[in-house]
Amino acid sequence: MAGPGTRTTQIFFNTVDNSRLDRENFAPFGEVESGMDAIDRIYKGYTESADQGSIQSHGNAYLKKFPKMSYIKTAIFISR
């Protein structure tokens, strides 16, 4: 499901211009100032095979099917 008011917690790290997402109300909220090497190490093998609805409904139990999937343990917001 996609569209206004349907988002769960989902973060996109754009490494190319994805201005087309602006029309879908994906609002940029940050910029990687250091540590881009960590972004580059995110596992890219599953692409769209993990079902978002199943992730939302079953959480970590469902995600065990994707043992190489990367996840964020911590993040720090830095005010300017």
All heavy atoms as a GROMACS GRO file, in nm:
protein
  632
    1MET      N    1   0.085  -0.116   0.000
    1MET     CA    2   0.000   0.000   0.000
    1MET      C    3   0.090   0.123   0.000
    1MET      O    4   0.190   0.128   0.068
    1MET     CB    5  -0.088  -0.004   0.125
    1MET     CG    6  -0.183   0.110   0.132
    1MET     SD    7  -0.302   0.115   0.270
    1MET     CE    8  -0.284  -0.032   0.359
    2ALA      N    9   0.050   0.222  -0.077
    2ALA     CA   10   0.127   0.345  -0.082
    2ALA      C   11   0.033   0.464  -0.088
    2ALA      O   12  -0.083   0.449  -0.124
    2ALA     CB   13   0.219   0.346  -0.204
    3GLY      N   14   0.084   0.580  -0.053
    3GLY     CA   15   0.005   0.701  -0.062
    3GLY      C   16   0.003   0.777   0.068
    3GLY      O   17   0.054   0.730   0.170
    4PRO      N   18  -0.057   0.894   0.068
    4PRO     CA   19  -0.063   0.976   0.189
    4PRO      C   20  -0.131   0.903   0.304
    4PRO      O   21  -0.232   0.835   0.286
    4PRO     CB   22  -0.146   1.098   0.145
    4PRO     CG   23  -0.128   1.104  -0.003
    4PRO     CD   24  -0.118   0.960  -0.047
    5GLY      N   25  -0.074   0.913   0.422
    5GLY     CA   26  -0.132   0.852   0.541
    5GLY      C   27  -0.116   0.702   0.552
    5GLY      O   28  -0.179   0.638   0.635
    6THR      N   29  -0.031   0.642   0.468
    6THR     CA   30  -0.015   0.496   0.471
    6THR      C   31   0.125   0.453   0.512
    6THR      O   32   0.155   0.335   0.510
    6THR     CB   33  -0.045   0.436   0.332
    6THR    OG1   34   0.049   0.487   0.238
    6THR    CG2   35  -0.186   0.464   0.288
    7ARG      N   36   0.209   0.543   0.549
    7ARG     CA   37   0.348   0.509   0.579
    7ARG      C   38   0.366   0.452   0.719
    7ARG      O   39   0.308   0.500   0.815
    7ARG     CB   40   0.439   0.632   0.566
    7ARG     CG   41   0.440   0.694   0.430
    7ARG     CD   42   0.526   0.612   0.334
    7ARG     NE   43   0.535   0.680   0.206
    7ARG     CZ   44   0.463   0.646   0.100
    7ARG    NH1   45   0.381   0.546   0.104
    7ARG    NH2   46   0.477   0.712  -0.013
    8THR      N   47   0.447   0.351   0.726
    8THR     CA   48   0.499   0.305   0.854
    8THR      C   49   0.640   0.364   0.860
    8THR      O   50   0.673   0.453   0.784
    8THR     CB   51   0.500   0.152   0.861
    8THR    OG1   52   0.574   0.102   0.750
    8THR    CG2   53   0.359   0.095   0.856
    9THR      N   54   0.724   0.316   0.947
    9THR     CA   55   0.860   0.368   0.954
    9THR      C   56   0.942   0.309   0.840
    9THR      O   57   0.968   0.189   0.837
    9THR     CB   58   0.924   0.333   1.089
    9THR    OG1   59   0.842   0.386   1.192
    9THR    CG2   60   1.063   0.393   1.100
   10GLN      N   61   0.976   0.392   0.748
   10GLN     CA   62   1.052   0.349   0.631
   10GLN      C   63   1.143   0.463   0.591
   10GLN      O   64   1.099   0.578   0.580
   10GLN     CB   65   0.955   0.315   0.518
   10GLN     CG   66   1.018   0.248   0.401
   10GLN     CD   67   0.911   0.208   0.300
   10GLN    OE1   68   0.840   0.294   0.248
   10GLN    NE2   69   0.899   0.081   0.274
   11ILE      N   70   1.270   0.432   0.571
   11ILE     CA   71   1.367   0.534   0.537
   11ILE      C   72   1.433   0.496   0.405
   11ILE      O   73   1.473   0.382   0.384
   11ILE     CB   74   1.475   0.547   0.646
   11ILE    CG1   75   1.411   0.588   0.778
   11ILE    CG2   76   1.582   0.648   0.606
   11ILE    CD1   77   1.507   0.586   0.896
   12PHE      N   78   1.445   0.593   0.317
   12PHE     CA   79   1.515   0.574   0.191
   12PHE      C   80   1.646   0.650   0.198
   12PHE      O   81   1.649   0.766   0.237
   12PHE     CB   82   1.434   0.632   0.074
   12PHE     CG   83   1.311   0.554   0.040
   12PHE    CD1   84   1.195   0.573   0.112
   12PHE    CD2   85   1.312   0.462  -0.063
   12PHE    CE1   86   1.081   0.503   0.081
   12PHE    CE2   87   1.198   0.390  -0.095
   12PHE     CZ   88   1.082   0.411  -0.023
   13PHE      N   89   1.753   0.584   0.159
   13PHE     CA   90   1.882   0.650   0.142
   13PHE      C   91   1.903   0.661  -0.008
   13PHE      O   92   1.936   0.562  -0.074
   13PHE     CB   93   1.996   0.571   0.206
   13PHE     CG   94   1.986   0.564   0.356
   13PHE    CD1   95   1.931   0.455   0.418
   13PHE    CD2   96   2.033   0.669   0.434
   13PHE    CE1   97   1.922   0.449   0.556
   13PHE    CE2   98   2.025   0.664   0.571
   13PHE     CZ   99   1.968   0.554   0.632
   14ASN      N  100   1.877   0.776  -0.063
   14ASN     CA  101   1.891   0.795  -0.207
   14ASN      C  102   2.035   0.824  -0.242
   14ASN      O  103   2.095   0.916  -0.190
   14ASN     CB  104   1.802   0.912  -0.254
   14ASN     CG  105   1.656   0.877  -0.241
   14ASN    OD1  106   1.610   0.782  -0.302
   14ASN    ND2  107   1.584   0.953  -0.162
   15THR      N  108   2.087   0.744  -0.332
   15THR     CA  109   2.223   0.766  -0.379
   15THR      C  110   2.222   0.827  -0.519
   15THR      O  111   2.328   0.853  -0.576
   15THR     CB  112   2.303   0.634  -0.380
   15THR    OG1  113   2.233   0.538  -0.460
   15THR    CG2  114   2.317   0.581  -0.237
   16VAL      N  115   2.103   0.847  -0.575
   16VAL     CA  116   2.085   0.916  -0.703
   16VAL      C  117   1.966   1.010  -0.687
   16VAL      O  118   1.893   1.004  -0.588
   16VAL     CB  119   2.061   0.817  -0.819
   16VAL    CG1  120   2.181   0.726  -0.840
   16VAL    CG2  121   1.936   0.734  -0.796
   17ASP      N  122   1.943   1.094  -0.785
   17ASP     CA  123   1.829   1.186  -0.781
   17ASP      C  124   1.699   1.108  -0.797
   17ASP      O  125   1.677   1.043  -0.898
   17ASP     CB  126   1.842   1.290  -0.893
   17ASP     CG  127   1.726   1.388  -0.896
   17ASP    OD1  128   1.652   1.398  -0.795
   17ASP    OD2  129   1.710   1.456  -0.998
   18ASN      N  130   1.615   1.113  -0.696
   18ASN     CA  131   1.484   1.048  -0.700
   18ASN      C  132   1.374   1.151  -0.680
   18ASN      O  133   1.281   1.131  -0.603
   18ASN     CB  134   1.475   0.939  -0.592
   18ASN     CG  135   1.546   0.813  -0.634
   18ASN    OD1  136   1.539   0.774  -0.749
   18ASN    ND2  137   1.614   0.750  -0.541
   19SER      N  138   1.384   1.263  -0.751
   19SER     CA  139   1.286   1.369  -0.735
   19SER      C  140   1.145   1.324  -0.771
   19SER      O  141   1.047   1.384  -0.727
   19SER     CB  142   1.326   1.492  -0.817
   19SER     OG  143   1.343   1.458  -0.953
   20ARG      N  144   1.132   1.214  -0.845
   20ARG     CA  145   0.999   1.162  -0.877
   20ARG      C  146   0.923   1.124  -0.750
   20ARG      O  147   0.800   1.126  -0.746
   20ARG     CB  148   1.008   1.042  -0.970
   20ARG     CG  149   1.077   0.922  -0.907
   20ARG     CD  150   1.085   0.803  -1.001
   20ARG     NE  151   1.161   0.697  -0.940
   20ARG     CZ  152   1.116   0.614  -0.847
   20ARG    NH1  153   0.993   0.624  -0.805
   20ARG    NH2  154   1.193   0.519  -0.797
   21LEU      N  155   0.996   1.091  -0.643
   21LEU     CA  156   0.930   1.056  -0.517
   21LEU      C  157   0.864   1.176  -0.451
   21LEU      O  158   0.777   1.159  -0.366
   21LEU     CB  159   1.031   0.992  -0.421
   21LEU     CG  160   1.088   0.857  -0.465
   21LEU    CD1  161   1.195   0.811  -0.367
   21LEU    CD2  162   0.980   0.753  -0.480
   22ASP      N  163   0.903   1.298  -0.490
   22ASP     CA  164   0.840   1.417  -0.434
   22ASP      C  165   0.690   1.418  -0.461
   22ASP      O  166   0.610   1.460  -0.377
   22ASP     CB  167   0.902   1.544  -0.493
   22ASP     CG  168   1.048   1.562  -0.453
   22ASP    OD1  169   1.092   1.493  -0.358
   22ASP    OD2  170   1.117   1.643  -0.517
   23ARG      N  171   0.648   1.369  -0.577
   23ARG     CA  172   0.505   1.364  -0.613
   23ARG      C  173   0.428   1.265  -0.528
   23ARG      O  174   0.306   1.267  -0.522
   23ARG     CB  175   0.490   1.330  -0.761
   23ARG     CG  176   0.539   1.438  -0.854
   23ARG     CD  177   0.513   1.404  -1.000
   23ARG     NE  178   0.581   1.283  -1.045
   23ARG     CZ  179   0.706   1.277  -1.088
   23ARG    NH1  180   0.780   1.386  -1.091
   23ARG    NH2  181   0.759   1.164  -1.128
   24GLU      N  182   0.500   1.173  -0.461
   24GLU     CA  183   0.437   1.072  -0.377
   24GLU      C  184   0.447   1.107  -0.228
   24GLU      O  185   0.430   1.021  -0.143
   24GLU     CB  186   0.499   0.936  -0.405
   24GLU     CG  187   0.478   0.890  -0.548
   24GLU     CD  188   0.538   0.755  -0.576
   24GLU    OE1  189   0.534   0.668  -0.487
   24GLU    OE2  190   0.591   0.736  -0.687
   25ASN      N  191   0.481   1.232  -0.200
   25ASN     CA  192   0.489   1.282  -0.062
   25ASN      C  193   0.599   1.217   0.021
   25ASN      O  194   0.586   1.204   0.142
   25ASN     CB  195   0.354   1.270   0.009
   25ASN     CG  196   0.248   1.354  -0.058
   25ASN    OD1  197   0.275   1.468  -0.096
   25ASN    ND2  198   0.130   1.299  -0.075
   26PHE      N  199   0.707   1.176  -0.041
   26PHE     CA  200   0.825   1.130   0.032
   26PHE      C  201   0.907   1.255   0.062
   26PHE      O  202   0.966   1.314  -0.027
   26PHE     CB  203   0.909   1.033  -0.052
   26PHE     CG  204   0.850   0.896  -0.063
   26PHE    CD1  205   0.754   0.868  -0.159
   26PHE    CD2  206   0.891   0.796   0.022
   26PHE    CE1  207   0.700   0.742  -0.170
   26PHE    CE2  208   0.838   0.668   0.011
   26PHE     CZ  209   0.742   0.642  -0.085
   27ALA      N  210   0.906   1.297   0.186
   27ALA     CA  211   0.975   1.421   0.223
   27ALA      C  212   1.117   1.393   0.270
   27ALA      O  213   1.137   1.316   0.364
   27ALA     CB  214   0.898   1.491   0.333
   28PRO      N  215   1.217   1.454   0.206
   28PRO     CA  216   1.354   1.438   0.257
   28PRO      C  217   1.364   1.504   0.393
   28PRO      O  218   1.307   1.610   0.417
   28PRO     CB  219   1.440   1.508   0.154
   28PRO     CG  220   1.349   1.596   0.078
   28PRO     CD  221   1.211   1.540   0.090
   29PHE      N  222   1.435   1.440   0.485
   29PHE     CA  223   1.446   1.497   0.620
   29PHE      C  224   1.587   1.498   0.672
   29PHE      O  225   1.610   1.537   0.784
   29PHE     CB  226   1.355   1.421   0.718
   29PHE     CG  227   1.395   1.279   0.740
   29PHE    CD1  228   1.484   1.244   0.840
   29PHE    CD2  229   1.344   1.179   0.659
   29PHE    CE1  230   1.522   1.111   0.860
   29PHE    CE2  231   1.380   1.046   0.679
   29PHE     CZ  232   1.469   1.013   0.779
   30GLY      N  233   1.682   1.455   0.593
   30GLY     CA  234   1.819   1.454   0.643
   30GLY      C  235   1.919   1.432   0.532
   30GLY      O  236   1.884   1.414   0.416
   31GLU      N  237   2.043   1.436   0.571
   31GLU     CA  238   2.153   1.418   0.478
   31GLU      C  239   2.264   1.343   0.550
   31GLU      O  240   2.292   1.372   0.667
   31GLU     CB  241   2.202   1.555   0.432
   31GLU     CG  242   2.314   1.551   0.333
   31GLU     CD  243   2.355   1.691   0.288
   31GLU    OE1  244   2.274   1.784   0.300
   31GLU    OE2  245   2.468   1.706   0.242
   32VAL      N  246   2.324   1.246   0.484
   32VAL     CA  247   2.436   1.174   0.543
   32VAL      C  248   2.558   1.264   0.530
   32VAL      O  249   2.604   1.294   0.421
   32VAL     CB  250   2.461   1.039   0.472
   32VAL    CG1  251   2.583   0.970   0.530
   32VAL    CG2  252   2.338   0.949   0.484
   33GLU      N  253   2.609   1.312   0.645
   33GLU     CA  254   2.725   1.400   0.643
   33GLU      C  255   2.855   1.323   0.656
   33GLU      O  256   2.959   1.366   0.609
   33GLU     CB  257   2.714   1.503   0.755
   33GLU     CG  258   2.603   1.602   0.731
   33GLU     CD  259   2.605   1.716   0.831
   33GLU    OE1  260   2.687   1.714   0.925
   33GLU    OE2  261   2.523   1.807   0.817
   34SER      N  262   2.850   1.210   0.724
   34SER     CA  263   2.967   1.122   0.732
   34SER      C  264   2.916   0.981   0.751
   34SER      O  265   2.802   0.961   0.793
   34SER     CB  266   3.058   1.164   0.848
   34SER     OG  267   2.992   1.147   0.971
   35GLY      N  268   2.996   0.886   0.718
   35GLY     CA  269   2.956   0.747   0.734
   35GLY      C  270   2.887   0.688   0.612
   35GLY      O  271   2.818   0.588   0.622
   36MET      N  272   2.906   0.750   0.496
   36MET     CA  273   2.843   0.697   0.374
   36MET      C  274   2.890   0.555   0.347
   36MET      O  275   2.818   0.476   0.286
   36MET     CB  276   2.873   0.789   0.256
   36MET     CG  277   2.793   0.757   0.133
   36MET     SD  278   2.617   0.778   0.163
   36MET     CE  279   2.552   0.705   0.016
   37ASP      N  280   3.006   0.518   0.398
   37ASP     CA  281   3.054   0.381   0.381
   37ASP      C  282   2.957   0.282   0.445
   37ASP      O  283   2.938   0.171   0.396
   37ASP     CB  284   3.195   0.365   0.438
   37ASP     CG  285   3.203   0.398   0.586
   37ASP    OD1  286   3.148   0.503   0.627
   37ASP    OD2  287   3.262   0.320   0.661
   38ALA      N  288   2.892   0.322   0.553
   38ALA     CA  289   2.792   0.236   0.617
   38ALA      C  290   2.670   0.218   0.527
   38ALA      O  291   2.615   0.108   0.515
   38ALA     CB  292   2.750   0.294   0.751
   39ILE      N  293   2.628   0.324   0.461
   39ILE     CA  294   2.515   0.316   0.367
   39ILE      C  295   2.552   0.223   0.252
   39ILE      O  296   2.472   0.140   0.208
   39ILE     CB  297   2.476   0.455   0.315
   39ILE    CG1  298   2.442   0.551   0.429
   39ILE    CG2  299   2.363   0.447   0.213
   39ILE    CD1  300   2.330   0.507   0.519
   40ASP      N  301   2.673   0.234   0.203
   40ASP     CA  302   2.718   0.152   0.091
   40ASP      C  303   2.723   0.003   0.126
   40ASP      O  304   2.715  -0.082   0.037
   40ASP     CB  305   2.856   0.197   0.043
   40ASP     CG  306   2.852   0.334  -0.024
   40ASP    OD1  307   2.744   0.373  -0.072
   40ASP    OD2  308   2.957   0.401  -0.026
   41ARG      N  309   2.731  -0.030   0.256
   41ARG     CA  310   2.738  -0.170   0.298
   41ARG      C  311   2.600  -0.233   0.321
   41ARG      O  312   2.591  -0.350   0.351
   41ARG     CB  313   2.821  -0.182   0.426
   41ARG     CG  314   2.970  -0.158   0.403
   41ARG     CD  315   3.054  -0.201   0.522
   41ARG     NE  316   3.007  -0.152   0.650
   41ARG     CZ  317   3.048  -0.039   0.710
   41ARG    NH1  318   3.138   0.036   0.653
   41ARG    NH2  319   3.000  -0.004   0.827
   42ILE      N  320   2.492  -0.156   0.306
   42ILE     CA  321   2.358  -0.212   0.324
   42ILE      C  322   2.335  -0.320   0.220
   42ILE      O  323   2.360  -0.301   0.100
   42ILE     CB  324   2.250  -0.101   0.314
   42ILE    CG1  325   2.264  -0.007   0.433
   42ILE    CG2  326   2.111  -0.160   0.304
   42ILE    CD1  327   2.172   0.114   0.428
   43TYR      N  328   2.286  -0.434   0.265
   43TYR     CA  329   2.264  -0.548   0.176
   43TYR      C  330   2.157  -0.515   0.073
   43TYR      O  331   2.047  -0.471   0.107
   43TYR     CB  332   2.224  -0.670   0.258
   43TYR     CG  333   2.206  -0.794   0.174
   43TYR    CD1  334   2.317  -0.857   0.117
   43TYR    CD2  335   2.081  -0.847   0.149
   43TYR    CE1  336   2.303  -0.969   0.040
   43TYR    CE2  337   2.066  -0.960   0.071
   43TYR     CZ  338   2.178  -1.021   0.016
   43TYR     OH  339   2.162  -1.133  -0.063
   44LYS      N  340   2.187  -0.535  -0.054
   44LYS     CA  341   2.097  -0.498  -0.162
   44LYS      C  342   2.032  -0.619  -0.229
   44LYS      O  343   1.959  -0.605  -0.327
   44LYS     CB  344   2.173  -0.416  -0.265
   44LYS     CG  345   2.225  -0.284  -0.210
   44LYS     CD  346   2.323  -0.219  -0.307
   44LYS     CE  347   2.380  -0.091  -0.253
   44LYS     NZ  348   2.466  -0.106  -0.138
   45GLY      N  349   2.057  -0.739  -0.179
   45GLY     CA  350   2.012  -0.859  -0.246
   45GLY      C  351   1.864  -0.888  -0.243
   45GLY      O  352   1.812  -0.956  -0.331
   46TYR      N  353   1.791  -0.839  -0.145
   46TYR     CA  354   1.649  -0.873  -0.136
   46TYR      C  355   1.560  -0.780  -0.217
   46TYR      O  356   1.446  -0.813  -0.244
   46TYR     CB  357   1.602  -0.872   0.010
   46TYR     CG  358   1.667  -0.978   0.095
   46TYR    CD1  359   1.732  -0.944   0.212
   46TYR    CD2  360   1.662  -1.111   0.059
   46TYR    CE1  361   1.791  -1.040   0.291
   46TYR    CE2  362   1.722  -1.209   0.137
   46TYR     CZ  363   1.786  -1.173   0.253
   46TYR     OH  364   1.844  -1.270   0.331
   47THR      N  365   1.607  -0.666  -0.254
   47THR     CA  366   1.532  -0.562  -0.326
   47THR      C  367   1.389  -0.553  -0.275
   47THR      O  368   1.368  -0.518  -0.162
   47THR     CB  369   1.538  -0.583  -0.479
   47THR    OG1  370   1.482  -0.709  -0.513
   47THR    CG2  371   1.681  -0.575  -0.529
   48GLU      N  372   1.290  -0.589  -0.354
   48GLU     CA  373   1.150  -0.573  -0.314
   48GLU      C  374   1.086  -0.704  -0.268
   48GLU      O  375   0.965  -0.714  -0.262
   48GLU     CB  376   1.070  -0.514  -0.431
   48GLU     CG  377   1.112  -0.375  -0.472
   48GLU     CD  378   1.079  -0.270  -0.367
   48GLU    OE1  379   0.977  -0.283  -0.297
   48GLU    OE2  380   1.158  -0.174  -0.355
   49SER      N  381   1.164  -0.807  -0.237
   49SER     CA  382   1.104  -0.937  -0.204
   49SER      C  383   1.044  -0.946  -0.064
   49SER      O  384   0.960  -1.031  -0.039
   49SER     CB  385   1.206  -1.049  -0.224
   49SER     OG  386   1.319  -1.030  -0.142
   50ALA      N  387   1.083  -0.860   0.027
   50ALA     CA  388   1.022  -0.860   0.161
   50ALA      C  389   0.890  -0.784   0.154
   50ALA      O  390   0.884  -0.672   0.107
   50ALA     CB  391   1.115  -0.794   0.262
   51ASP      N  392   0.782  -0.848   0.196
   51ASP     CA  393   0.649  -0.790   0.187
   51ASP      C  394   0.625  -0.692   0.302
   51ASP      O  395   0.632  -0.730   0.420
   51ASP     CB  396   0.544  -0.902   0.191
   51ASP     CG  397   0.404  -0.848   0.185
   51ASP    OD1  398   0.365  -0.796   0.079
   51ASP    OD2  399   0.334  -0.858   0.287
   52GLN      N  400   0.597  -0.567   0.269
   52GLN     CA  401   0.580  -0.464   0.372
   52GLN      C  402   0.465  -0.494   0.466
   52GLN      O  403   0.473  -0.470   0.586
   52GLN     CB  404   0.561  -0.327   0.307
   52GLN     CG  405   0.685  -0.277   0.238
   52GLN     CD  406   0.667  -0.139   0.181
   52GLN    OE1  407   0.595  -0.057   0.237
   52GLN    NE2  408   0.733  -0.110   0.070
   53GLY      N  409   0.356  -0.547   0.413
   53GLY     CA  410   0.242  -0.582   0.498
   53GLY      C  411   0.277  -0.690   0.598
   53GLY      O  412   0.236  -0.685   0.715
   54SER      N  413   0.354  -0.791   0.553
   54SER     CA  414   0.396  -0.898   0.643
   54SER      C  415   0.494  -0.847   0.748
   54SER      O  416   0.491  -0.891   0.863
   54SER     CB  417   0.460  -1.012   0.564
   54SER     OG  418   0.364  -1.073   0.481
   55ILE      N  419   0.579  -0.754   0.710
   55ILE     CA  420   0.671  -0.694   0.807
   55ILE      C  421   0.590  -0.622   0.914
   55ILE      O  422   0.615  -0.638   1.033
   55ILE     CB  423   0.770  -0.597   0.739
   55ILE    CG1  424   0.863  -0.673   0.646
   55ILE    CG2  425   0.850  -0.520   0.844
   55ILE    CD1  426   0.948  -0.583   0.556
   56GLN      N  427   0.490  -0.545   0.870
   56GLN     CA  428   0.408  -0.470   0.966
   56GLN      C  429   0.328  -0.564   1.055
   56GLN      O  430   0.315  -0.542   1.175
   56GLN     CB  431   0.316  -0.375   0.891
   56GLN     CG  432   0.241  -0.281   0.982
   56GLN     CD  433   0.161  -0.178   0.904
   56GLN    OE1  434   0.158  -0.178   0.782
   56GLN    NE2  435   0.097  -0.088   0.976
   57SER      N  436   0.273  -0.670   0.997
   57SER     CA  437   0.187  -0.763   1.074
   57SER      C  438   0.265  -0.856   1.165
   57SER      O  439   0.223  -0.886   1.276
   57SER     CB  440   0.105  -0.849   0.977
   57SER     OG  441   0.021  -0.769   0.900
   58HIS      N  442   0.379  -0.906   1.116
   58HIS     CA  443   0.451  -1.012   1.188
   58HIS      C  444   0.587  -0.971   1.243
   58HIS      O  445   0.649  -1.048   1.315
   58HIS     CB  446   0.467  -1.133   1.096
   58HIS     CG  447   0.337  -1.182   1.040
   58HIS    ND1  448   0.243  -1.246   1.116
   58HIS    CD2  449   0.285  -1.173   0.916
   58HIS    CE1  450   0.138  -1.276   1.041
   58HIS    NE2  451   0.160  -1.232   0.918
   59GLY      N  452   0.634  -0.852   1.206
   59GLY     CA  453   0.757  -0.798   1.262
   59GLY      C  454   0.879  -0.886   1.244
   59GLY      O  455   0.901  -0.944   1.139
   60ASN      N  456   0.958  -0.896   1.350
   60ASN     CA  457   1.085  -0.969   1.343
   60ASN      C  458   1.069  -1.117   1.312
   60ASN      O  459   1.158  -1.178   1.254
   60ASN     CB  460   1.163  -0.950   1.473
   60ASN     CG  461   1.221  -0.811   1.485
   60ASN    OD1  462   1.241  -0.743   1.385
   60ASN    ND2  463   1.246  -0.767   1.606
   61ALA      N  464   0.957  -1.176   1.348
   61ALA     CA  465   0.934  -1.318   1.316
   61ALA      C  466   0.937  -1.338   1.164
   61ALA      O  467   0.996  -1.433   1.114
   61ALA     CB  468   0.802  -1.365   1.375
   62TYR      N  469   0.874  -1.248   1.091
   62TYR     CA  470   0.876  -1.255   0.944
   62TYR      C  471   1.014  -1.223   0.890
   62TYR      O  472   1.062  -1.287   0.796
   62TYR     CB  473   0.772  -1.159   0.887
   62TYR     CG  474   0.776  -1.146   0.737
   62TYR    CD1  475   0.726  -1.248   0.655
   62TYR    CD2  476   0.830  -1.034   0.675
   62TYR    CE1  477   0.730  -1.237   0.517
   62TYR    CE2  478   0.834  -1.023   0.537
   62TYR     CZ  479   0.784  -1.125   0.459
   62TYR     OH  480   0.789  -1.113   0.321
   63LEU      N  481   1.080  -1.125   0.948
   63LEU     CA  482   1.210  -1.082   0.897
   63LEU      C  483   1.319  -1.188   0.912
   63LEU      O  484   1.422  -1.180   0.847
   63LEU     CB  485   1.253  -0.952   0.965
   63LEU     CG  486   1.172  -0.829   0.923
   63LEU    CD1  487   1.210  -0.709   1.008
   63LEU    CD2  488   1.188  -0.800   0.775
   64LYS      N  489   1.296  -1.289   0.995
   64LYS     CA  490   1.393  -1.399   1.007
   64LYS      C  491   1.412  -1.472   0.876
   64LYS      O  492   1.510  -1.540   0.855
   64LYS     CB  493   1.351  -1.495   1.117
   64LYS     CG  494   1.370  -1.436   1.255
   64LYS     CD  495   1.329  -1.534   1.363
   64LYS     CE  496   1.345  -1.469   1.500
   64LYS     NZ  497   1.307  -1.559   1.607
   65LYS      N  498   1.317  -1.457   0.783
   65LYS     CA  499   1.329  -1.517   0.650
   65LYS      C  500   1.434  -1.447   0.565
   65LYS      O  501   1.468  -1.495   0.457
   65LYS     CB  502   1.194  -1.510   0.576
   65LYS     CG  503   1.084  -1.588   0.641
   65LYS     CD  504   0.956  -1.573   0.561
   65LYS     CE  505   0.843  -1.651   0.625
   65LYS     NZ  506   0.721  -1.645   0.544
   66PHE      N  507   1.482  -1.334   0.613
   66PHE     CA  508   1.578  -1.252   0.538
   66PHE      C  509   1.702  -1.229   0.624
   66PHE      O  510   1.727  -1.117   0.670
   66PHE     CB  511   1.513  -1.119   0.499
   66PHE     CG  512   1.385  -1.136   0.423
   66PHE    CD1  513   1.263  -1.137   0.489
   66PHE    CD2  514   1.387  -1.156   0.285
   66PHE    CE1  515   1.145  -1.155   0.419
   66PHE    CE2  516   1.269  -1.174   0.214
   66PHE     CZ  517   1.148  -1.174   0.281
   67PRO      N  518   1.781  -1.332   0.647
   67PRO     CA  519   1.892  -1.320   0.744
   67PRO      C  520   2.001  -1.221   0.705
   67PRO      O  521   2.074  -1.175   0.792
   67PRO     CB  522   1.948  -1.462   0.750
   67PRO     CG  523   1.907  -1.526   0.621
   67PRO     CD  524   1.775  -1.464   0.586
   68LYS      N  525   2.011  -1.186   0.579
   68LYS     CA  526   2.115  -1.090   0.538
   68LYS      C  527   2.064  -0.947   0.536
   68LYS      O  528   2.140  -0.855   0.508
   68LYS     CB  529   2.168  -1.126   0.400
   68LYS     CG  530   2.245  -1.257   0.398
   68LYS     CD  531   2.300  -1.283   0.261
   68LYS     CE  532   2.378  -1.412   0.257
   68LYS     NZ  533   2.430  -1.440   0.122
   69MET      N  534   1.936  -0.927   0.565
   69MET     CA  535   1.879  -0.792   0.559
   69MET      C  536   1.948  -0.701   0.661
   69MET      O  537   1.969  -0.738   0.775
   69MET     CB  538   1.729  -0.794   0.585
   69MET     CG  539   1.663  -0.658   0.568
   69MET     SD  540   1.486  -0.662   0.586
   69MET     CE  541   1.439  -0.731   0.428
   70SER      N  542   1.983  -0.584   0.617
   70SER     CA  543   2.045  -0.485   0.705
   70SER      C  544   1.938  -0.412   0.784
   70SER      O  545   1.823  -0.402   0.741
   70SER     CB  546   2.124  -0.384   0.622
   70SER     OG  547   2.223  -0.448   0.545
   71TYR      N  548   1.976  -0.361   0.899
   71TYR     CA  549   1.884  -0.280   0.978
   71TYR      C  550   1.964  -0.176   1.054
   71TYR      O  551   2.085  -0.187   1.070
   71TYR     CB  552   1.799  -0.364   1.073
   71TYR     CG  553   1.879  -0.442   1.174
   71TYR    CD1  554   1.900  -0.390   1.302
   71TYR    CD2  555   1.933  -0.566   1.144
   71TYR    CE1  556   1.974  -0.460   1.395
   71TYR    CE2  557   2.007  -0.637   1.238
   71TYR     CZ  558   2.026  -0.584   1.363
   71TYR     OH  559   2.100  -0.652   1.455
   72ILE      N  560   1.895  -0.074   1.098
   72ILE     CA  561   1.961   0.034   1.172
   72ILE      C  562   1.942   0.009   1.320
   72ILE      O  563   1.830  -0.004   1.368
   72ILE     CB  564   1.901   0.170   1.132
   72ILE    CG1  565   1.926   0.196   0.984
   72ILE    CG2  566   1.959   0.282   1.218
   72ILE    CD1  567   1.854   0.318   0.931
   73LYS      N  568   2.052   0.000   1.394
   73LYS     CA  569   2.046  -0.015   1.540
   73LYS      C  570   2.029   0.119   1.608
   73LYS      O  571   1.952   0.133   1.701
   73LYS     CB  572   2.174  -0.080   1.592
   73LYS     CG  573   2.178  -0.228   1.582
   73LYS     CD  574   2.306  -0.277   1.649
   73LYS     CE  575   2.298  -0.422   1.683
   73LYS     NZ  576   2.419  -0.468   1.750
   74THR      N  577   2.106   0.217   1.564
   74THR     CA  578   2.098   0.350   1.625
   74THR      C  579   2.117   0.455   1.516
   74THR      O  580   2.177   0.430   1.413
   74THR     CB  581   2.207   0.372   1.732
   74THR    OG1  582   2.335   0.358   1.671
   74THR    CG2  583   2.192   0.275   1.847
   75ALA      N  584   2.064   0.571   1.542
   75ALA     CA  585   2.083   0.687   1.456
   75ALA      C  586   2.086   0.810   1.546
   75ALA      O  587   2.022   0.812   1.649
   75ALA     CB  588   1.971   0.698   1.354
   76ILE      N  589   2.160   0.908   1.506
   76ILE     CA  590   2.170   1.031   1.584
   76ILE      C  591   2.128   1.147   1.494
   76ILE      O  592   2.177   1.161   1.381
   76ILE     CB  593   2.315   1.054   1.632
   76ILE    CG1  594   2.358   0.939   1.723
   76ILE    CG2  595   2.327   1.187   1.704
   76ILE    CD1  596   2.506   0.942   1.755
   77PHE      N  597   2.037   1.227   1.542
   77PHE     CA  598   1.997   1.348   1.472
   77PHE      C  599   2.081   1.463   1.525
   77PHE      O  600   2.089   1.484   1.647
   77PHE     CB  601   1.849   1.377   1.491
   77PHE     CG  602   1.761   1.281   1.418
   77PHE    CD1  603   1.712   1.168   1.481
   77PHE    CD2  604   1.728   1.303   1.284
   77PHE    CE1  605   1.632   1.079   1.412
   77PHE    CE2  606   1.648   1.214   1.216
   77PHE     CZ  607   1.601   1.102   1.279
   78ILE      N  608   2.140   1.537   1.437
   78ILE     CA  609   2.226   1.648   1.473
   78ILE      C  610   2.159   1.777   1.429
   78ILE      O  611   2.133   1.795   1.311
   78ILE     CB  612   2.366   1.635   1.408
   78ILE    CG1  613   2.429   1.501   1.448
   78ILE    CG2  614   2.453   1.753   1.443
   78ILE    CD1  615   2.554   1.468   1.369
   79SER      N  616   2.132   1.866   1.524
   79SER     CA  617   2.073   1.994   1.486
   79SER      C  618   2.184   2.086   1.435
   79SER      O  619   2.297   2.078   1.478
   79SER     CB  620   2.000   2.058   1.604
   79SER     OG  621   2.091   2.083   1.709
   80ARG      N  622   2.146   2.171   1.347
   80ARG     CA  623   2.245   2.263   1.286
   80ARG      C  624   2.241   2.396   1.353
   80ARG      O  625   2.154   2.450   1.398
   80ARG     CB  626   2.217   2.280   1.139
   80ARG     CG  627   2.246   2.153   1.066
   80ARG     CD  628   2.226   2.176   0.917
   80ARG     NE  629   2.242   2.049   0.850
   80ARG     CZ  630   2.321   2.029   0.748
   80ARG    NH1  631   2.390   2.128   0.700
   80ARG    NH2  632   2.331   1.914   0.691
   0.00000   0.00000   0.00000
